[in-house]
Amino acid sequence: MMLSPDQALDSDHPSSAPSDPESLEAKGLRSCCASDLEAPDGEGLGGGGGGGGGGQVATHPQQPLSREEKRRRRRATAKYRSAHATRERIRVEAFNLAFAELRKLLPTLPPDKKLSKIEILRLAICYISYLNHVLDV
């Protein structure tokens, strides 16, 4: 089977071509359904409607996108991914800063010893427990 340049696009096999409506529309291809056959002025390809059929081709109403599908499409944009990465970077920096401040409050020998986050949390728990014990005595 020989494909025309429009059908082949960048693919050797038709099943590997994108099938979502937006990418097909961007490349000038559309699925063949009754709504695609309708002329822009509302008349079907059958002409001026001289017969008893009315001359218009029935259109298929497009299903509205679900909330999940809208969210998925919005998250697929480069602008959204970039903004999300920036927010995540700021969140991680704030998280690390909070651990650094907590680390400064905990006594260790040597004082500049590098501790992991879990070690900082465990040491903080022990230190708070110790301070409670000192206050109770």
Secondary structure, 3 states (H helix, E strand, C coil): CCCCHHHHCCCCCHHHCCCCHHHHHHCCCCCCCHHHHCCCCCCCCCCCCCCCCCCCCCCCCCCCCCHHHHHHHHHCCHHHHHHHHHHHHHHHHHHHHHHHHHHHHCCCCCCCCCCCHHHHHHHHHHHHHHHHHHHHC
